[in-house]
Amino acid sequence: MKCENCTKKECSKKQKNDDTQSTSVDALSSNDGSEEKNEFDTLANAKILLSDCLACDSCMTLEEGARVFQQNQKEFFRILNLNKKCDTSKHKVLAVSICPQSLPYFAAKFNLSVNEAAKRLCGFLKSLGVHYVFDTTIAADFSILESQREFVQRYQRRNQEEHALPMFASACPGWIRYAERVLTNLVTSHICTAKSPQQIMGSLVKGYFARQQNLSPDKIFHVVVAPCYDKKLEALREDFYTALYNSPEVDCVLTSGEIVQIMEQKNVSMKDVAEVAVDSLFDDLKEGDVVRHDGKRSDGYLEHIFKHAAKELFGVDVKEITYKALKNKDFQEVTLEKDGETVLRFAAAYGFRNIQNMVLKLKKGKFLYHFVEVLACPGGCLNGKGQAQTEDGKPDRALLAQMEEVYTAIPVRLPETNLHVQKMYQDWLEGMDSKKVQDTLHTTYSAVNQSTSSLDIKW
């Protein structure tokens, strides 16, 4: 595929086999060079391995490239250093939110249980000067619940509204960027409007938590630890920004691999770090054991929406879901039959080869699915290019297999059973059908004019 607008260090071309070609990029400084030397100088000059842009239709623009590269270790340390100075007017409350798909990486890499990994990672971050460490599972609860409700509503409107179905999942920023910039109006109206867990977590930290702590959102510096680099691009979206406070929902995204780079340069092993309980958004509570959602390598939108729709629309309680692999293991189908008729047909499409085949079928009018969980990474979120990679940028398959074992062993908690979520709907969001729910938990996706035709692109 040809990259028409690229600069040498701002993107890599997408390869036919979905392999990663990483580009080593110097971390850009956020300082003007006048600040004194400090304990983070060596770390701040570390290099970042920027994975190929999974959503690449041409390339990142110069401006986007510069802004993405500013989301690095140096910016993180700049805030830590500001907090060590005497000028309290410049101090920030530093909060780090960790994605569930990152924890198995730390557990497998350092031979820890997932609960030990969460606590030791929290201990390490706090030893650097981080004030709060959160788990983003609660944000995924909100995202899944809103996606469930939206699917049922779309299904009920399917005969009156042309673009009601199919519905595509909205949690993967690589897929979203590709859809908006390449596929345009062909699919954007089909994308679920629920925000991703990362950005809902941004709303929770800069909205709910800020209010609980009596803080202005701009006084919080919010970092997300995620499995992939596309999350950095997601954090830059204009719709995820509070103009009133001049504050983005997520200030900086660091990949799991970047956190390990920091540990290595500090000469710290996870096993040497004290265990510290992960913080909760609620008062002085601490998180308990790590939990996850249904789904083998992701937050399980397909499974949760399928079971919810089966119950709500057809009165069927689905206990176990059976996947049927089609062309490959990254394109699987799930169906519900009632009275001899297939009433629900869902699919999981991971990796751009499967995404492109899916879109071609949609264009030809041969699309049979009601919902598709779309993820840019082959193998799903655990295989994000910001973790479990070898030095030459290839997937570390042995480590990934360990991560899958760790992830599948984590207990599942249904979003509907989270009492904190139910309470927040009432006390903070003013009810499940309120305008505040739409403003806080949803966004819109629309076509971005690009010169490159989507269906001319081949991998």
Secondary structure, 3 states (H helix, E strand, C coil): CCCCCCCCCCCCCCCCCCCCCCEEEECCCCCCCCCCCCCCHHHHCCEEEECCCCCCCCCCCHHHHHHHHCCCHHHHHHHHHHHHCCCHHHCCEEEEEECCCCHHHHHHHCCCCHHHHHHHHHHHHHHHCCCEEEECHHHHHHHHHHHHHHHHHHHHCCCCCCCCCCEECCCCHHHHHHHHHHHHHHCHHHECCECCHHHHHHHHHHHHHHHHCCCCHHHEEEEEEECCCHHHHHHCCHHHEEHHHCEECCCEEEEHHHHHHHHHHCCCCHHHCCCCCCECCCCCCECCCCCECCCCCCCCHHHHHHHHHHHHHHCCCCCCCCCEECCCCCEEEEEEEECCEEEEEEEEEECHHHHHHHHHHHHCCCCCCCEEEEECCCCCHHHCCCCCECCCCCECHHHHHHHHHHHHHCCECCHHHCHHHHHHHHHCCCCCCCHHHHHHHECCCCCCCCCCCHHHCCC
